[in-house]
């Protein structure tokens, strides 16, 4: 097994009912990355849909758990074990309520900020020390429950900007693999809106 192999897991809920939800932005970025490596998703023995290839010149598994969001950890940990990939070489892509729509941040470790998918992944891996690509979806309007808000689709103005946002998030994943965390943070967090990446 390649020692430099990476596991990149996009989080979301399976099935067409949830396909366009804010909570599924991790799945959407995984789809972009799979297209970049010219690979389709196939179910493997670790309860993920996996696309394999080379990203940023490195061997990579792009994964989408087949469980629901709040049970994402089991499939991610199973894929980690199946492909013999340590947590420090895992990148998890997820939606982030605490970032405005269009913002992207990358980090290593930390808490879950109430995100059930991250909580599940951290518990299953027995460590929070994995890389995260956080994609801002904004806070719910008015008194709308955040749990309901994440299961709504993006608004029409947001949908116009969504393809670029997904590409920028995919770029951030590639940068993490190729250049590491510090360089990616400098690039992603320091960019102006519309200038590659914003945070």
Backbone torsions as a table, in degrees:
resi	resn	phi	psi	omega
1	UNK	NA	136.0	-175.9
2	UNK	-64.0	125.2	-178.0
3	UNK	-68.4	-19.1	-178.9
4	UNK	-99.5	14.3	-179.4
5	UNK	-68.4	144.3	178.2
6	UNK	-117.8	151.4	170.9
7	UNK	-114.7	120.7	178.5
8	UNK	-115.0	112.9	-175.0
9	UNK	-112.2	119.2	171.9
10	UNK	-90.7	134.5	-178.5
11	UNK	-97.9	147.1	178.8
12	UNK	178.2	-174.9	174.9
13	UNK	-108.5	135.8	-177.9
14	UNK	-75.6	155.3	174.5
15	UNK	100.9	150.7	-175.9
16	UNK	-63.3	-25.9	-179.9
17	UNK	-58.3	-32.7	-174.5
18	UNK	-103.8	-1.5	-168.1
19	UNK	-51.9	-40.9	-176.5
20	UNK	-97.1	6.1	-176.9
21	UNK	-67.2	152.9	174.4
22	UNK	-57.7	-36.8	-178.3
23	UNK	-64.1	-16.6	-174.8
24	UNK	-99.4	13.9	-177.3
25	UNK	-64.0	-27.1	175.5
26	UNK	-64.6	-42.6	175.1
27	UNK	-60.7	-41.1	-177.2
28	UNK	-62.1	-41.9	178.6
29	UNK	-68.2	-37.9	176.5
30	UNK	-58.9	-38.8	177.7
31	UNK	-62.9	-41.7	178.1
32	UNK	-61.9	-44.6	-179.0
33	UNK	-65.6	-40.0	178.1
34	UNK	-62.0	-38.7	177.4
35	UNK	-64.8	-37.6	-179.7
36	UNK	-64.8	-35.3	180.0
37	UNK	-93.1	5.9	176.9
38	UNK	54.7	49.9	-179.3
39	UNK	-134.8	140.0	174.2
40	UNK	-91.0	164.0	179.2
41	UNK	-86.9	136.1	175.8
42	UNK	-132.2	141.1	178.3
43	UNK	-69.2	132.6	176.6
44	UNK	-116.9	-175.2	-173.5
45	UNK	-75.4	-5.3	-177.1
46	UNK	-101.9	17.6	176.1
47	UNK	66.1	32.3	169.4
48	UNK	-126.6	158.4	164.2
49	UNK	-89.4	123.9	-171.7
50	UNK	-121.0	135.7	171.4
51	UNK	-118.3	128.5	-175.5
52	UNK	-116.5	148.3	179.0
53	UNK	170.9	-153.2	178.9
54	UNK	-122.4	130.7	179.4
55	UNK	-126.8	130.5	-175.3
56	UNK	54.0	32.1	178.1
57	UNK	79.0	4.4	-175.9
58	UNK	-117.4	147.2	177.4
59	UNK	-66.9	135.6	-173.8
60	UNK	-143.9	147.4	169.2
61	UNK	-111.5	118.2	172.7
62	UNK	-94.1	123.6	-172.1
63	UNK	-125.2	143.7	170.2
64	UNK	-127.2	113.8	178.2
65	UNK	-57.8	143.6	178.6
66	UNK	-91.0	-0.3	176.0
67	UNK	-88.1	173.3	172.3
68	UNK	-75.5	161.8	-171.4
69	UNK	-48.3	-48.1	-172.5
70	UNK	-73.7	-1.2	175.2
71	UNK	-119.9	21.7	-176.4
72	UNK	-61.3	-29.1	-172.4
73	UNK	-61.7	-41.0	-179.3
74	UNK	-56.4	-54.5	177.8
75	UNK	-62.3	-39.1	179.7
76	UNK	-64.0	-44.6	179.0
77	UNK	-66.1	-37.9	178.7
78	UNK	-64.6	-41.4	177.6
79	UNK	-65.2	-40.0	177.3
80	UNK	-58.2	-43.9	179.3
81	UNK	-72.0	-42.4	-177.2
82	UNK	-61.9	-42.4	-178.2
83	UNK	-94.7	1.8	177.8
84	UNK	57.6	55.2	-179.3
85	UNK	-118.4	124.0	-178.4
86	UNK	-74.4	155.4	-178.0
87	UNK	-54.2	-34.0	-177.9
88	UNK	-69.5	-9.0	176.4
89	UNK	-111.7	23.6	176.3
90	UNK	-109.9	132.3	174.5
91	UNK	-116.2	123.5	178.3
92	UNK	-108.4	128.3	-179.1
93	UNK	-106.5	127.0	-175.1
94	UNK	-151.5	161.4	175.1
95	UNK	-75.2	151.9	-176.7
96	UNK	-138.0	110.9	179.0
97	UNK	-64.5	-31.2	-173.5
98	UNK	-82.2	2.6	174.1
99	UNK	-115.2	141.6	178.7
100	UNK	-66.7	155.6	-179.8
101	UNK	-56.3	131.8	179.5
102	UNK	97.9	-15.6	179.1
103	UNK	-81.3	144.2	175.8
104	UNK	-130.2	132.8	175.1
105	UNK	-131.9	147.4	174.8
106	UNK	-121.4	145.5	-178.5
107	UNK	-157.8	165.6	173.5
108	UNK	-116.6	126.4	176.3
109	UNK	70.7	-164.0	-179.2
110	UNK	104.4	-176.2	-179.7
111	UNK	-82.1	-171.0	-178.8
112	UNK	-107.5	-5.2	178.1
113	UNK	49.8	34.5	178.4
114	UNK	79.5	6.6	-179.4
115	UNK	-83.8	114.2	-173.9
116	UNK	-64.9	-32.5	177.8
117	UNK	-64.7	-46.6	178.3
118	UNK	-64.0	-40.4	179.1
119	UNK	-59.1	-42.1	179.8
120	UNK	-66.4	-42.0	180.0
121	UNK	-64.6	-46.1	-180.0
122	UNK	-60.3	-43.3	-179.9
123	UNK	-64.7	-41.5	-176.1
124	UNK	-72.8	-34.7	178.7
125	UNK	-82.7	-11.9	-177.6
126	UNK	62.8	25.5	176.2
127	UNK	-164.7	146.1	172.5
128	UNK	-89.9	1.4	-170.9
129	UNK	-85.3	66.2	171.3
130	UNK	-131.2	160.2	-177.5
131	UNK	-78.7	145.5	177.9
132	UNK	-128.6	139.0	167.9
133	UNK	-111.1	110.8	-172.9
134	UNK	-99.5	125.1	-175.9
135	UNK	-113.9	118.0	-175.4
136	UNK	-68.3	131.4	174.4
137	UNK	-118.7	-1.6	178.1
138	UNK	80.6	168.6	178.4
139	UNK	-88.6	153.5	178.3
140	UNK	-66.6	146.7	179.1
141	UNK	-72.9	149.2	175.1
142	UNK	55.8	-129.7	-177.7
143	UNK	-105.4	17.3	-179.0
144	UNK	-60.2	134.9	179.9
145	UNK	-65.8	128.4	178.4
146	UNK	-54.9	-34.6	-179.9
147	UNK	-64.1	-32.4	176.2
148	UNK	-79.6	-38.3	-176.3
149	UNK	-60.5	-42.3	-177.0
150	UNK	-67.0	-18.9	179.3
151	UNK	-96.4	13.9	172.8
152	UNK	-98.9	157.4	177.3
153	UNK	-79.4	160.2	175.2
154	UNK	-64.3	146.4	177.6
155	UNK	-70.5	157.5	-177.6
156	UNK	-51.0	-44.7	178.4
157	UNK	-62.7	-35.3	178.4
158	UNK	-69.8	-37.3	-179.2
159	UNK	-62.7	-30.0	176.9
160	UNK	-65.8	-36.1	-178.1
161	UNK	-88.1	-14.3	-172.2
162	UNK	-59.6	-44.5	-178.5
163	UNK	-56.8	-41.2	178.5
164	UNK	-66.6	-40.1	178.9
165	UNK	-61.0	-43.6	179.8
166	UNK	-64.0	-39.8	178.2
167	UNK	-64.6	-40.7	179.5
168	UNK	-66.0	-38.5	177.2
169	UNK	-66.2	-39.5	176.3
170	UNK	-63.4	-39.1	175.8
171	UNK	-59.9	-39.8	-179.8
172	UNK	-63.6	-39.6	177.2
173	UNK	-62.5	-47.3	179.4
174	UNK	-59.2	-40.7	-179.9
175	UNK	-64.7	-39.6	177.4
176	UNK	-58.6	-43.9	-179.0
177	UNK	-68.6	-41.1	-173.4
178	UNK	-83.6	-36.8	-169.1
179	UNK	-121.8	-10.0	179.3
180	UNK	91.2	175.6	-172.3
181	UNK	-69.2	-50.9	-173.6
182	UNK	-60.7	-45.9	-179.2
183	UNK	-65.2	-37.4	179.5
184	UNK	-68.9	-40.4	176.9
185	UNK	-61.3	-42.6	178.8
186	UNK	-60.7	-40.6	-177.8
187	UNK	-74.0	-48.7	-173.1
188	UNK	-75.1	-46.5	-175.1
189	UNK	-76.4	-21.7	-176.4
190	UNK	-94.0	-6.3	-176.3
191	UNK	-77.8	149.2	176.2
192	UNK	-82.4	157.2	177.6
193	UNK	-52.8	131.3	178.4
194	UNK	81.6	0.6	-177.5
195	UNK	-112.4	52.6	175.7
196	UNK	98.9	-60.2	179.2
197	UNK	-157.2	150.4	-175.4
198	UNK	-137.5	148.0	179.8
199	UNK	-148.0	NA	NA
